Amino acid sequence: MKLAACDLDGTIYFDGHMPEEVPAAIAEWRAAGNLAVVATGKSPYAMRRALEPFDIDFDYYLLCNGTVILDGEQRLLYENHVPPEAVRAVYEYVRDIPDLDLYCTRLEGPDGHLVRNVNGVHNPIITDPVPVPPIAIEQEVFPLVAAWTPGNADLQHDIASWVAARFDVGTALNRNFFDITPPGHDKGFALTWLMDYLALDRADTEVITLGDGHNDLPMHALADVPLTFPWAHSTVREACHVIVDSAVEGLLRYSS
């Protein structure tokens, strides 16, 4: 048995576009008896919106950096949420910082924004978020909260240090985003959970991971074959066994 866990943004999906050969490569991978899994920071809503224009199906979906897991029919198998006290504290800490957006994902419906202080063009990852009133922080559940600080890595690191010193949460820095998840949750957690859920014998399962971001590192660490791309950050390239020019190349190379 082979299992390929694919990141979306920067791996098979690029600012609203998908290379036309990707759906056929995923279909060929699955037709060979292998499992194809999405592993992304996107929410269920954002994942569906990204993939609906393309004729592509996966066996499982690991979403919100490992906090939400769906089966191939997009039925909920697992969920967890960022502690509301952490969300509240982060909101209060960042709400007046210029050039920062604070997003929150949901199990149902579009992503929201608690803070939107970035002027001009907004990020291409979370599209058309709806405003969420601060009072909703204690009334709703959020699988992932993300601060977007374009071009300001120092601010990302400052927020990460502040949060980690005060709350037991998962964190990930990636592409101008600082993500906050429930404690212990990341793409590696979700991949491990899925393999346990499926009762897959690790010794008989070859795991291939494909991803270009820092939030892919936890799943790359579990893989037999972690793959990334020339455009990935040097930290990610150093963590992977193989650098390929595209996800399709990687899938075709390891499909048999």
N, C-alpha and C positions, 0 to 999 in steps of 0.2 A: 504494500500500500504506500502511495505517495500522497503527500498533502502539501499544497502550495498556498501560503498565506501572502496575499498581495495588498500592499498599501494602495490607496487611490491617488491622491493628489501628488503629482510629481513622479508617479510610477506607471499607472495606466490611464490617468485622467489629468489633463493639463488645461486649466483655466476654461473649463466648459467643453473641452474637446477630448475625444478619445481616438487614438490611431485606429484606422479602419481594420487593421489586421488583429486587433486585440480580441474582439468577441470570438473570432474563429479559433484563435489560439487557446482561449479558455474552454471553448466547446470541445476542441480536440483533446485537451488535457483531461477533461471529465469523461469523454468517450473512451479513453484508455483505462478507465476504472480508478482514476485518481480524484482526490477531493480538491476543490478550489474554494478558497476562503478569502473573503474581504477582511482586511484588518486596517481600520482607519480611525482617525479622530472625529470623523463626521458623525452627526446624529442620524437616527433613522430617517427623519424627514429629508435632511440634506443628502443622505446616501441615495434615497429613492429619486430625488430630484436630479441628482447627477447621472444615475444609471438609466432612468426611464427612456431617454431618447435612443438608447442603444440596445440592440438585441443581444443581451448578455445575461447569463444566470450564474449564480454561485450556490454552493452547497450550504454555506453558513456565512454569517456576517458578524464580525467582531467590531463593535462601534464605540464611539466616545472614548477612544483609547483604552478599550477593554472593559468598559463599565456596563455595556449593554450587549447581549448576545442574542441573535435571531437565527432561526433555522432557514432552510432554503425557501420556505413559503413565507418568510418574514414574520413568523410567529415568535413571540417572546419566550426565550429560554432562561434568561438571567438578567437581572438588573441590580444596580446599586446607585447610591446618590452621594453627592458631596454634602458633608454635614452643614446644615443651615447656618450654624453659628460661624463657620468658616466663611461661607458665602457673604454673610452680613458684614463680617470684619473686613474682608477684602473690598467689598463695595465701599464701606466707609473710608478705607485707606486710600483708594484710588479715584474716587468719584470726581475730585477736583483737579486731577493731574491732566495737563494739556496733552494732546496727541496720544491719547489712549482710549481704546474701546474695551468694554468689559461685556463679554457675551456669555449666555447661558443656554445649554441645550436641554431639550425635553424628550420624553419618551414619545409624545404625540405632538403633532403640530410643528410649526416653524420654530427655528432658533430665535432666541430673544436677545436684546441688549439692555443691560442695566445702566451702562455708561456709554456715551458716544461722543467723544471729544476730538476725534480725528476729523479734520476738515478735508473736504474734497472727495476724491475717489476712495471708496472703501475696499476692503480686502476681497479677493476673488474666492476665498474658501467658504466663508459664511455669507451667503447672498440673501439680500432682502430680509434681514432680521426684523422682528417686531419689537416695539418698546415694551419692557416689562417694568411695572411700577415697583419701587423698593419694597412695598408692603408684601408683595408676592414672594419675597425671599423665604418667609416662614410659612407660606401657604402652599407653595408648589415644591416639587422635587426636581433637582437638576443633576443629571448624571455627570456632567462636565461643565466647568466654568473656565473661560479662557480670556486672558488679557492680551490684547493686540497692541503692540508698541512698534510700529513700523520704523525700521532704521535706528532703533534705540535699544541695543542689546544690554547696555548698562542698566537701563530701567527694568528690563526683564529680570536680570539677576538680582536687582535690589528687591523687587517684589517677591521673587522666589525665596530669598533669604529671610525676608520678613515673615512670609507665610510659614515656611518650614520651622522657624523658631517658635511658632505659636500654636500650630495645629498639626495633628496627625493626619496628613493627607498625602496622596500621590501627586507628584509634580513632573512636568516635562517641558523642556524648552525646545521650541521648534519653529523655524521660519517666521520670526517676528511674533510668534505666539508663546505665551506662558500658560500651560494647561494645568488645571487643578482637578484631580479625581478623588474618589474615596480612597482611604488608605489601602496600600497594597495592590492597587489596580493599575495595570498598564497592558500593552499588547501581549507581553509575555504571560501575564496572569491569565488573560482570556484564552490564549492558545493552549495553555496547560489545562484550564478548565474544560475546554472543548474536547481535548484528547481524553481526559478522564470521563467526561460525559459519554463519549462514544466507545469507551472501554478499549481504546486502541493500545495495542502492545507497542511500547516505544521502540523496542528492539526490532520490530517488524514494520515500523513506519518511518519512511524517509521524509523529513520535513525540509521543505525549501521555502525560504522567506525572501520576499522582494520588497524593498523599500529604500527610500532615499533620505529619510529624516531622522533626527535624534530620537523621536518617539518610537522609531522602529528598532532601536537598539535592544530593548528587552526581548523582542521576539527573535531578532537575529542571534542573540546569545543562546537560544534554545535550538537553533536550526542545525541540521546536518550540513546544509548548504545555504548559507546566507549570501544573498545576491544584492548588489547595489549598482550604481550607475556613475558615469564620469562626472555628472553635475552634483553629486552628493557631497556634503561637507567632508573634509578630510578625516574627521573622527569616525564618520560612518564608513567611509571607504576602508579605513584601517581595520574596522571590526568585521569586515566581510571577506569571505574566501575568494570571491570572484566578482569582478566588475564587468558588466555586460552593457552593450549599447542600448538595449531596450528590454522590457519585461518579456516581450514575445521571444526574443533571442534566448532568454533564460529558460522560459517554459519549454521551448522546443529542444534545448540542449539537454534538459533533464527529464523529459517526458517518458523516456524508455529506459 
